Amino acid sequence: MAKATELKTKTSDQLADRLVELKKEQFNLRFQRASGQLENTARVRQVRREIATIKTLLGERNRAAS
């Protein structure tokens, strides 16, 4: 999981790309959990929190730009 300080140094485009990757991973993790194949259950929480952090940073940047 990336730390907020690491994410703040990235551009908005890089954050958007990372967000897309995390959404795909979250989708796959949901399917694994539903089918009983999920081994690392903590990863679901990590992904969800990183998504929230990225969305927060993108929102802050959008508000600062306008």
C-alpha positions as CSV (number, residue, x, y, z in Angstrom):
1,M,0.0,0.0,0.0
2,A,1.3,3.4,-1.0
3,K,1.6,6.1,1.7
4,A,-0.1,9.4,1.3
5,T,3.2,11.2,1.1
6,E,4.3,9.0,-1.8
7,L,1.0,9.6,-3.6
8,K,1.1,13.4,-3.2
9,T,4.3,13.5,-5.3
10,K,2.6,11.9,-8.2
11,T,0.7,13.7,-11.0
12,S,-3.0,13.6,-11.3
13,D,-2.7,11.4,-14.4
14,Q,-0.6,8.9,-12.5
15,L,-3.1,8.9,-9.7
16,A,-5.9,8.3,-12.1
17,D,-4.1,5.4,-13.7
18,R,-3.4,3.9,-10.2
19,L,-7.1,4.4,-9.3
20,V,-8.1,2.4,-12.4
21,E,-5.6,-0.4,-11.4
22,L,-7.0,-0.5,-7.9
23,K,-10.6,-0.6,-9.0
24,K,-9.8,-3.7,-11.2
25,E,-8.0,-5.3,-8.3
26,Q,-10.9,-4.6,-6.0
27,F,-13.3,-6.2,-8.6
28,N,-11.1,-9.3,-8.7
29,L,-10.8,-9.5,-5.0
30,R,-14.6,-9.4,-4.6
31,F,-15.0,-12.3,-7.0
32,Q,-12.3,-14.3,-5.1
33,R,-14.0,-13.6,-1.8
34,A,-17.4,-14.7,-3.2
35,S,-16.0,-17.9,-4.6
36,G,-14.0,-18.7,-1.5
37,Q,-10.6,-18.4,-3.2
38,L,-9.4,-15.3,-1.4
39,E,-6.3,-16.0,0.6
40,N,-5.2,-12.5,1.8
41,T,-8.4,-11.0,3.3
42,A,-6.5,-8.0,4.5
43,R,-5.8,-6.9,1.0
44,V,-9.5,-6.0,0.4
45,R,-9.2,-3.3,3.2
46,Q,-5.8,-2.1,1.9
47,V,-7.1,-1.6,-1.6
48,R,-10.3,0.1,-0.4
49,R,-8.3,2.6,1.8
50,E,-5.8,3.4,-1.0
51,I,-8.7,4.1,-3.3
52,A,-10.1,6.5,-0.8
53,T,-6.8,8.2,-0.3
54,I,-6.4,8.7,-4.1
55,K,-9.9,10.0,-4.4
56,T,-9.3,12.5,-1.6
57,L,-6.1,13.8,-3.2
58,L,-7.7,14.2,-6.6
59,G,-10.6,16.0,-5.0
60,E,-8.3,18.3,-3.1
61,R,-6.4,19.1,-6.3
62,N,-9.7,19.8,-8.2
63,R,-10.9,22.1,-5.5
64,A,-7.5,23.9,-5.4
65,A,-7.5,24.3,-9.2
66,S,-11.0,25.9,-9.3
